[in-house]
Amino acid sequence: MYRFLLRPRWIAGHLLLIVAVVAFVNLGFWQLGRLEERRARNALMTTRLAMPTQPLDDVLAEAGGDAESARFRKVELTGTFAQTQLLTAPRSFDGQPGHQVLGVLERAGTPAVLVDRGWIPFDRAARPPPVPPGPVQVTGIVRAAEPGAAREADQVTRIAPASIADRLDRTLAPVYVQAVEQQPSPVAGAPRPTPLPELTEGSHQSYAVQWFSFAVVALIGYPLLIRRTARQPGAVADAGPTAPPSRDVTGTSVGSGR
């Protein structure tokens, strides 16, 4: 009854089912892994943002210069902004496209620090707002380098101090600071502060449930399809020729006198 399952197109279907189910399950576990990463990041942010504000150099010394160990710490630093500034490639802010403005805060006797000054609306001819003159004190959050840091004309697609240091041909601290406050206060037209990542779990759990659901649907639906096909009138005939029924062959006819 089920010999039709050995036909080439059905064998291809079996293989496709296996590949699909394995892919769905792996994608589900991948989303669960992303969820755990998000929860760990949220816990790290909550813990470190609750710590007191300290000078950047003290935080970096405590972290042994490791960017990940200093990430999300609240710091303060004083210096003078260099005239050189960069814009990120367009990014969304409150649903609107724009650019993050990256400045270089020069400090006496220590490496300069890349500072995310904030966000400005998107403009194809956008230019960074002027830097404040004279010394400034910046209070902000330590951020580790974003992966990548590809270049795009006057803009950068990822904020990575090492890559930007190579581009500017100067030494920069291994982290960048996302500005929260600045003294003296920014003037009108200055970049808007960039918000920190939201402390949410995102959609990873619901996506994981979806992928696992797809696997379950495939595992249930495929046998039902096979059963339905087997019950169709032509299923047995399509499966190929069958052996003829056997005949009971007896001896000669009865009643013969000879």
Steps between C-alpha positions, in 0.01 A plus 500: 500500500788737575737387227440834325726655767797344321439700185767765429278801562396363839860423594583862416213603726635289787841664468346846480302431817813395688693807387210732585442356847870513587516861379188602694628343822846656463348842435283459808799420720694787339224741603506358853875561505444860392242534776751385762757745362244781522412409859868490595558840340199647680623365833848641432359842408279511809790412729755736351270797451423480873870549580627851583646727234880488487774656288546308175867430567416341837237276341737391223776430753261294710397308187862442399438687176242242391208667323249228589585524870437876494187491285194688632692667784411863572804723455608860482786652306630846421669627188465704184324380187714483188355658188500161328159332520331206331144400425364149509306369204124561543348342810150508641411711805140509622398364161688771307821457300802695610870495582700466819766766538839370610747744651855456627560631851867585542647471848837601641738211554250224413358361176215688340153349538237448233173653622155434359372856533145409398263482205405741220222457239587340168619730223687395188719806541520468878799647676579457870397792722796708621681370805480709817804726545733456792511233769189294567404237754313204358300255706401187316489123465792283392422306184704223340577502130222398265600212270611589150587867461489511119561840347267689272632834368475749790283261700557184700260209517622372838648680798835332570779710657783287357380532141424869539844554657657348188286722282596815692861384543502565873485312829159456662382331818374142445143602586269782401275703727134559430442854629213553742585845639748769415629808681475772383153402376468447124371791298195496273548273201728261685446127448223333701629243751493145362285267715645188657382160378159409640488257790259268324524139391395583145310250287745210529270281711203540267723433199629182666144382560419568134795295374421208730135522391604474136693181585198350679265590214737335251532184709123471541394620158727279293368166639145628452583578138638148457191346654269706283694408187493130591122509526454640151365244249802510271765481770552124482488493122754783481734311726597265218402157367403233748530123468197319348282303741602135536281224357443164661574253221356157565546178310288361221125535483284287729253248365698387205489131445832512336 
